[in-house]
Amino acid sequence: MSKHVTHWIGGRSHTGPARRRGDIYDPATGAVTGTVDLAGGAEVDAAVAAAVEAFPAWRDASLSRRTSVLFRFRELLHAGADELARLISSEHGKVVSDAAGEIARGLEVVEFACGIPHLLKGGYSENVSTRVDAFSVLQPLGVVAAVSPFNFPAMVPMWTFPVAIACGNTFVLKPSEKDPSAANFLAGLWARAGLPDGVFNVVHGDGEAVTALMEHPDVKAVSFVGSTPIARHVYETAARHGKRVQALGGAKNHMVVLPDADLDLAADAAVSAAFGSAGERCMAISAIVAVEPVADALVERVRERAARLRVGPGHDERSQMGPLVTGAHRDKVASYLESGVREGATLALDGRVHPVVGGSPEGFWLGPSLLDHVTPEMSCYRDEIFGPVLSVLRVPDYDAALELVNASPYGNGAAVFTRDGGAARRFHNEVEVGMVGVNVPIPVPMAYYSFGGWKESLFGDSHAHGTEGVHFYTRTKAVTTRWPGSGQGGVNLGFPTNG
């Protein structure tokens, strides 16, 4: 073991003793490669205290000062992207090219936040009453926190902290303890970019740290991405403690394939969206809804393509798909192949016997898997598997497909594949999800739009990044002014009216 990851508090690595530590694994070998300190209440208190101390000066920093730091951070991140991608791959298991992709999408949010002077403009109205003017300003909340998941250790944090910091807030990040190093790498870039000490802090840990952040009286807002049960808990707990909350939960993303679709295009898209990053994506396609009579032809195309995928270590540039993040998670995902068959599905492709090229037998491997003839009652459909298992459901027509998608408790994303513009328009109008793709399998919005689902995929009323991110990390103050010499005076106990 050559690596030790600790907290980043007040602009430097934490030097205090660790009460608890966790192991860091290389998913391609199953070996422990380091340890990470796990925060308790004391470490969270220290990080929040550093953020509280830094807030007044950062809040009062000019917009040009903030944007200059953001631009410098953007330059450093771009220059260090290859190193960061390799670091993510070594702890998460995803292939390096996929890790580079998540960094690129995170960079888009940084670039969006560089335009914060325009995004923070308020409004001004002259003569709302006689010689009375009114205006509004957007001001930061204070100390805000984010709890991010293991599957995107760079991108998901970058959905939050660039906008929050640009708006004048100070920040505490609690990344996943499974792949913690990316957060510290980003903290180092912020320091080199000239961000004042205490504006960006990192505490590593598990549920104990999350609870401490949710209950801390000086934390004004909490952003969370993870499973639906935990998202609901975070929303309820943090809101009960008076905080603004955006809690993004789980997903069961559907891909509806209509009979007129280009089946080769649809099959390519399904394999890419289902098995990229070993299916450990909140926007992965996990269920194909095939509208008959195309199911048999589509399933064969998907099976043939998935069977050819090269599974191996993330650092091998020949690998298309890497291992899963932990052995326990791999075993849980694989169990859905057994339960699916037991409940009546057909196992069209068994990832447990998929060849692994260049990886250790002790790695957390599971190849692409395909379950056909799945029905909505089966656990492989009801549950968010979060792995390389793709289910195929067969329906007779468009109406049945739409009904199936809308009946899901999740509402994160959905896609439709068709050549019919009218059918596509009807689908994106009628489907009850937050993000829709038309012949696009993973419809992740650009940074200047917002990311978020509906129903049990989002708790709270604000999506991530975009203008909704600016709204989440600011509060509006309305100011009404009248100056001496305007001809007004005298006592008047009546309710003020405009005139």
C-alpha positions, 0 to 999 in steps of 0.5 A: 500500500503506497497511498494515503488520502486524508481530508483537505481543510482550510487550504491544506491536507488535514494533519490530525489523527484519524479515528477510522480508515477505509481501504482503497482498491484497484478494481482490476486486481482486487488489491488494496492500494491505499487507505482513506481517512473517514471523517466524524463530527470533529473533522466535519466541524473543522471543515465547516469552520474553515468555510465559515471563516472564508465566506465573508471575504469570498462573498465580498470578492469582486466578480472579476476576481472570482472569474479570474480564479475560475478561468485559472482553475479551468486552465489547470484542470484542462492541463491535468485532465490526463493525470486525473483520468488515470487516477479515476480509472485506478480507483473506480475501474472505468477505462481511462477514455471514459474517465476523460469523458467525465472530466470533459463534461465537468469542464463544461460546467466550469466554463459555464460558471466563468460567465457568472457576472452575467448570470448574477445580474439582478433587475431594476425598476424605476418609479415603481411609485412616485420617485421610488425605485426598486431592484433585486440582487442575488446573494450567496447562501454561505457554506454549502455542501455536496455529497457525491457518488462513486460513479463520477468522482470528478464530474458530479462534484463539478456539477456543483462546486464551480457554480456554488463558488462562482456565486460567492459561497464556500464549499464542503465536498464529501466524495465517495470513500470508494474513489476519494483521490479525485477530490483531493486532486481538484482541491490542489488545482483550486489552491494553485488557481489562487482560491483563498484557503477555506473556500473549498474543503474536502472531508472523506467518509461515510454515513457519519460524515454525511449526517454531520453535514446534514445536521450542521447549523452552519451548512445552508444547503446540501446537494446529493447524488445517489440511490433513491432511498438515501436521496429521500433520507438526505432530503428529509433530514437536511430539510428538517434542519432548515437547509435548501436541498437538491437530492438526485436519486436513482434511475431506471432509464428506458429506451423505446425502440419503435418499429420504424427505427434503424435497428443497427443504430438502435443496437449500437446506441443500446450497447454503448449506453448500457455497458459504458462504464460497466453500467455504473451511470445514473443515465445508463440505459438499463431497459429496452422497450421493444415495440413489436415486431422488432424485438427478436431482430433487435435483441440479436443485434444487441447480443452480437455487439455486446458479446464482442466487447473487450473487457479488461483493465481500465488503464489498457487502451484496448479495453472498452469496459472495465471492472465494477467498483467493488467485489460486493457490488459485482456480486450484487449485480450478478445476482440479478442474472440468477433472479431474472431467470428464476422469475421467468426471463431469458438470459440471452448473454451471461456476463459471468462467463465473458472473457477478461483480457489482461485482468487479474482473476481477483478483479471485480469483473462482470461482462455485459449481460442481456436479459430478454422477455423481462416483465415489469414484475421482475426484480431485475426491472423494478430495482436499479441494478447499476451494472452491466445488465440490460433488460428487454421488455416487449410491448405491442404498440406505442401506447403500451410502451409509453404506459410502461415507462410512465408507470415506473417510479423513476423519472430520470431519463428516457430515449426513443428511437424512430424515424417518425418526427410526429412520434418523437414529438409525441414521446417527448411531450408525453413521457414523464421524465426529466431528460429525454433523448430522440435517437440519443441514448444518454440525453445528458444536458449541456452545462447551460441546461439543467440536469435532473429527473422527475418523480423518485429520481429527484427530491427538491425543486432544483436541478443541477448546474445551468441556471437552476444551479445559480438559483439553488446557490443564491437567494434574492434580496429585493430593495426599495429606495427613496431619497431625501428631497423627493417631496415625500414626508409626513406620517401616514399609517395606511398600508403603502400602495404604489401611485 
